[in-house]
Amino acid sequence: MRKVNAIIPEEFFIKRAEEVADEMIVAMNELLVENLNSDCVGTVTLSDLLDRFRKLREDREKSTRVNTRWLDIEPIYRKKGWIVKTDKARILFHFERDNDCQNSNRNEDCSE
């Protein structure tokens, strides 16, 4: 009997999310507040995200080098109730509030 099992996709996303630098999430949160309209719809460019991230890292005297895995932030926001679409051609993230998410506590995860 096998003692070690392969991870399921959800575990993969959880483990990857744990690797994301805190400053990347702070940067995205700040940009969402600045860029989304009152219906919680809008976009954030990769360029703006990286600029904000680097500024936050400089302020904390940390390396401004970006680990490309830190850009895999969509699952983090989807789990919190956002619809996230990535447009790689235009290099941006498009966000919308997931109206199907009935969880009223914004700090809790949205069940799928």
Secondary structure as UniProt FT lines:
FT   HELIX           9..19
FT   HELIX           22..35
FT   TURN            38..39
FT   STRAND          41..45
FT   HELIX           46..59
FT   TURN            60..61
FT   HELIX           68..71
FT   HELIX           74..79
FT   TURN            80..81
FT   STRAND          82..87
FT   TURN            88..91
FT   STRAND          92..97
FT   TURN            99..100
FT   TURN            106..107
//
